Amino acid sequence: MTEGNFVDYVKLHVSSGKGGKGSMHLHREKFIEKGGPDGGDGGRGGHVIMRGNSNLWTLYTYKFKRHFRAGHGEHGSKSRSTGADGEDVYMDVPLGTLVRDRETNEIIFEITEDGEEKIIAKGGMGGRGNWHFKTSTNQTPRYAQPGTPGEELDIVLELKVLADVGLVGFPNAGKSTLLSVVSAAKPKIADYEFTTLKPNLGIVEYRDFKTFVMADIPGIIEGAAEGKGLGHYFLRHIERNSVLLFLIPADAPDIRKQYDILLDELKRYNPEILDKERLIAISKCDMLDDELKAELKAELDKTLPVKYMFISSVAQQGITELKDKLWMMLNE
C-alpha cells in the first residue's frame, strides 16, 4: 500500500430514505360498488449501514465519494399492497473504524468485527394505508398516513490501526527500516525526519508459519499530545496495539531521557496506553564495538525500568531474538 492510499480520517454526509405514503384507495369491482378501503402501507425508507470488512486496511474508498443516500420507500397501492422498501446503502469499513457525529464530536459507535453491521442513518417508516382506519362509524376513511422522513447526518470516520505491535520512537529512529527487515512491507526510508507520514503495516512471519502484525507509527515529537507536529494524528493509532516496541538509536544523547519523553507523550494523550506491554529496542547497535556495548549495557541495567534489547536492522543483529521476545509477550 502506498502512502497516498492510506486514508485514516474522512468527513462524510449520509442520509437515509424517507418512508412511502400509505394509499387511500377504495375497492371497486364489477357488481361491488362500495367495497370499502383497501389502500396498502408505504414501504420503509432505506437505511445507511456500516459494515466491518477485515480485508480493508484504509478508508481510501471514501476519499473521493463523500455523500451517501439510501433509497426512498415506495407508496402503498390498492388491494392492501405494501410499497417496496427503499434500497439500503452498505458502507464497508476496515476494523477499528470509529464513527463520530461531526457537530457534537461524540462517538456514535465503533466497528471492530468482520461482518459486524450497524445502522448509522435509519430509514423513515412507511405510512399506513386507509384500510387501517376503518371503524364501525367510519366505513370509508379517505385518508392515509404519509411516510416519515429519513435521517441526515454529518459524520467523521476515524481509523485506528489494529496491529499487534506498535513501533514507537522519535523521527528517524529506524522504525521504517526495522519494519522493512522483519516483514515484506516497503515503507519509505530516508535520512531525514518525518519520512513516514502515515502508519505502515507489515505482517511479520514467525516460526512454524505463525504471523503477527507490526505497525510503524510516524515519529512522535515532544509536545505531540498537545497537537504539536502531527500530534493526535499519530498517537491515536497506538491505542489499538497490544505491545509497544520503543525504538531508540544507540547514538542517542540520553536513552533513558528519550524513553521518558516518549512515555510522557503517550501518558498525556491517554493514560490507559501505559497498561500495555512495553519493550525497548536499542537500534543501530552495529555502530558499537563489544567494549562500548558492555559499557552501555551496564549503564542501561541501572537506569531503564523495562526490558531492552540491542538490535541492528541493517546488520540483521538481534532480529530473530526480537521476534521471539515479541511473540512471547503477545502470547503470555
C-alpha positions in Angstrom: 0.0 0.0 0.0 1.5 3.4 -1.0 1.5 6.2 1.5 -1.0 8.2 -0.6 -3.5 5.3 -0.5 -3.6 5.2 3.3 -6.5 7.3 4.4 -7.5 7.2 8.1 -9.8 10.3 8.5 -12.7 11.3 6.4 -15.8 13.6 6.7 -19.0 12.3 5.1 -22.6 13.2 4.7 -25.2 10.3 5.0 -29.0 10.4 4.5 -31.5 7.6 4.8 -34.6 7.2 2.6 -38.0 8.6 3.6 -40.9 6.2 4.0 -43.5 5.8 1.3 -47.1 7.2 1.6 -50.0 4.9 2.6 -52.7 4.5 -0.1 -56.2 6.0 0.1 -57.6 3.5 -2.4 -61.3 2.3 -2.2 -62.1 -1.1 -3.5 -64.1 -1.0 -6.8 -65.1 -4.1 -8.7 -67.9 -5.2 -11.0 -71.1 -5.6 -9.0 -69.4 -4.3 -5.9 -69.9 -0.5 -5.8 -68.8 0.1 -2.3 -66.1 -2.4 -1.4 -64.6 -0.3 1.3 -61.0 0.9 1.9 -58.1 -1.3 0.7 -55.2 1.1 0.5 -51.8 -0.6 1.3 -49.0 0.7 3.5 -46.0 2.6 2.2 -42.6 0.9 2.2 -39.8 1.7 4.7 -37.1 4.1 3.6 -33.6 2.6 3.1 -31.0 2.5 5.9 -27.4 3.6 5.7 -25.5 0.7 7.2 -21.8 0.5 8.3 -20.3 -3.0 7.8 -16.9 -4.3 9.1 -14.6 -5.8 6.4 -11.4 -7.5 7.5 -10.0 -7.2 4.0 -9.8 -3.4 4.2 -6.9 -1.5 5.8 -7.8 2.0 4.9 -10.6 4.5 4.3 -9.4 5.2 0.8 -12.8 4.3 -0.7 -14.2 7.4 0.9 -11.5 9.8 -0.3 -13.5 10.8 -3.4 -17.1 10.0 -2.6 -18.4 11.9 0.4 -22.2 11.7 0.1 -24.2 8.5 0.6 -28.0 8.5 0.2 -30.3 5.5 0.6 -33.4 4.8 -1.5 -36.9 6.1 -0.6 -39.7 3.7 0.2 -42.4 3.2 -2.5 -46.0 4.2 -1.9 -48.7 1.7 -1.0 -51.3 0.7 -3.6 -54.7 -1.0 -3.9 -55.6 -4.5 -2.7 -53.6 -3.7 0.5 -50.4 -3.9 -1.4 -47.4 -2.6 0.6 -44.9 -0.5 -1.2 -41.3 -1.9 -1.7 -38.8 -0.8 0.9 -36.1 1.7 -0.1 -32.7 0.3 -1.1 -30.3 0.1 1.8 -26.8 1.5 1.4 -23.9 -0.5 2.8 -20.6 1.2 3.6 -17.7 -1.3 4.1 -15.1 0.0 6.6 -11.9 -1.5 8.0 -11.9 -3.0 11.5 -11.0 -0.4 14.1 -13.1 2.4 12.5 -14.7 4.9 14.9 -17.8 6.8 13.8 -18.3 10.3 15.2 -21.0 12.9 15.0 -19.4 15.9 13.3 -21.4 18.5 15.2 -21.1 17.1 18.7 -17.8 15.1 18.2 -19.5 12.3 20.2 -18.6 8.7 19.3 -21.7 7.1 17.8 -20.2 3.6 17.6 -17.2 1.6 16.6 -16.7 -1.3 14.2 -14.3 -4.0 15.4 -15.5 -7.3 14.0 -15.6 -8.7 10.5 -19.2 -8.7 9.1 -20.5 -6.5 12.0 -23.3 -4.2 10.8 -24.6 -1.1 12.5 -27.2 1.4 11.2 -25.8 4.9 11.0 -29.0 6.5 9.5 -32.3 4.8 9.9 -34.8 4.9 7.1 -38.2 6.6 7.6 -41.3 4.4 8.4 -43.8 3.8 5.7 -47.3 5.4 6.2 -50.3 3.2 6.9 -53.0 2.8 4.3 -56.6 3.8 4.8 -57.8 0.2 5.5 -56.2 0.6 8.9 -58.5 3.4 9.8 -61.8 1.7 9.0 -64.2 1.7 12.0 -67.9 1.0 12.7 -68.7 4.7 12.4 -66.3 5.5 9.5 -66.6 2.7 6.9 -64.8 4.6 4.1 -61.9 6.6 5.5 -60.5 8.8 2.8 -57.2 9.5 4.5 -53.9 7.6 5.0 -50.6 8.3 6.7 -47.7 10.0 4.9 -44.3 8.3 5.4 -41.9 9.7 8.0 -38.7 11.4 6.7 -35.3 9.8 6.8 -32.3 11.0 8.8 -29.4 13.2 7.7 -26.1 13.2 9.4 -22.7 14.7 9.1 -20.2 12.1 10.3 -16.4 11.6 10.7 -14.8 8.2 10.1 -11.6 7.8 12.1 -9.4 4.7 11.6 -7.3 3.5 14.5 -4.9 0.9 13.1 -5.4 -2.7 14.5 -1.9 -4.1 14.9 -0.3 -6.5 17.5 2.9 -4.5 17.9 3.2 -0.7 17.5 6.6 0.9 16.9 7.1 4.0 19.0 10.0 6.4 18.6 11.3 9.8 17.6 11.5 10.6 13.9 14.5 8.9 12.2 14.9 6.3 14.9 14.9 3.5 12.3 11.3 2.3 12.7 10.7 2.0 8.9 14.0 0.2 8.4 13.1 -2.4 11.1 9.6 -2.9 9.6 11.2 -3.5 6.1 13.6 -6.1 7.5 11.1 -8.1 9.6 8.2 -8.1 7.1 7.5 -7.7 3.4 6.4 -4.0 3.9 8.1 -1.4 1.7 7.9 1.8 3.7 9.6 5.0 2.5 13.1 5.2 4.1 15.4 8.3 4.0 17.8 10.1 6.3 15.6 12.9 7.4 12.8 13.4 10.0 9.2 12.6 9.2 9.9 10.4 6.3 6.9 8.4 7.4 3.7 10.4 7.3 1.2 7.6 7.5 1.2 4.3 9.5 2.7 1.4 7.7 1.6 -2.2 8.4 3.7 -5.2 8.0 2.9 -8.9 8.6 5.9 -10.4 10.5 6.5 -14.1 9.7 7.4 -16.1 12.8 8.4 -19.8 13.3 6.0 -22.6 12.1 4.2 -20.3 9.7 2.8 -18.1 12.6 2.4 -14.4 12.0 1.7 -11.1 13.8 1.1 -7.6 12.6 3.5 -4.7 13.2 2.7 -1.1 12.7 5.3 1.6 12.0 3.7 4.7 13.7 5.0 8.0 12.4 7.6 9.6 14.7 6.5 11.3 17.9 8.0 14.6 19.0 7.9 16.4 22.3 4.5 18.2 22.7 2.7 15.7 20.4 0.0 15.2 23.0 -0.9 18.9 22.7 -1.1 18.5 18.9 2.5 19.7 18.1 3.8 18.3 14.9 1.2 15.9 13.7 0.2 15.2 17.3 -3.0 13.2 17.7 -2.9 12.2 14.1 -0.1 9.8 15.1 -1.0 9.0 18.7 -4.5 7.6 18.1 -3.0 4.6 16.2 -1.1 3.5 19.2 -4.3 2.9 21.3 -5.0 -0.3 19.4 -1.7 -2.1 19.7 -1.2 -4.9 22.2 2.6 -4.4 22.7 4.5 -1.2 22.3 8.1 -1.5 21.0 10.1 1.6 21.8 12.9 2.1 19.3 15.8 4.3 20.5 19.0 4.6 18.5 22.3 3.6 20.2 23.8 7.0 19.4 21.0 9.0 21.2 22.5 11.5 23.7 20.4 10.1 26.6 18.5 6.8 26.0 16.6 7.0 29.3 15.6 10.6 28.7 14.3 9.8 25.2 12.2 6.9 26.7 10.8 9.1 29.4 9.7 11.8 26.8 8.0 9.2 24.6 6.3 7.6 27.6 5.2 11.0 28.9 3.6 11.9 25.5 1.7 8.7 25.5 0.6 9.2 29.1 -0.7 12.7 28.4 -2.6 11.6 25.3 -4.2 8.6 27.0 -3.1 7.2 30.4 -4.6 3.8 29.6 -1.8 3.3 27.0 0.6 2.7 29.9 -1.2 -0.5 30.8 0.2 -2.1 27.6 3.2 -4.4 27.5 6.4 -2.5 26.7 9.8 -3.4 25.3 12.8 -1.1 24.3 14.9 -1.9 21.3 18.2 -0.1 21.1 18.7 0.2 17.4 21.7 0.9 15.2 23.9 -1.2 17.6 26.2 -2.2 14.7 27.9 1.2 15.4 29.0 -0.1 18.8 32.0 -2.4 19.4 31.9 -5.0 22.2 33.5 -2.7 24.7 31.1 0.2 24.1 28.1 -2.2 24.1 29.2 -3.6 27.5 29.6 -0.1 28.9 26.1 0.9 27.6 24.6 -2.3 28.9 26.0 -1.7 32.4 24.5 1.8 32.4 21.1 0.8 31.0 20.7 -2.0 33.5 20.7 0.7 36.2 18.5 3.3 34.5 15.9 1.6 32.3 12.8 0.5 34.1 11.7 -2.1 31.4 13.3 -4.9 29.4 15.5 -3.9 26.5 17.4 -5.5 23.6 20.2 -4.5 21.2 19.3 -4.8 17.5 20.6 -3.6 14.2 18.2 -3.7 11.2 20.9 -3.1 8.7 23.3 -5.7 10.0 20.5 -8.1 10.9 21.7 -8.4 14.5 19.2 -9.4 17.2 16.2 -9.6 14.8 15.4 -13.2 15.5 15.7 -12.7 19.3 13.4 -9.6 19.0 10.8 -11.6 17.1 11.0 -14.4 19.8 10.5 -11.8 22.6 7.6 -10.1 20.9 5.8 -13.4 20.2 6.3 -14.4 23.8 4.8 -11.0 25.0 1.9 -11.3 22.7 1.0 -14.8 23.8 1.6 -14.6 27.6 
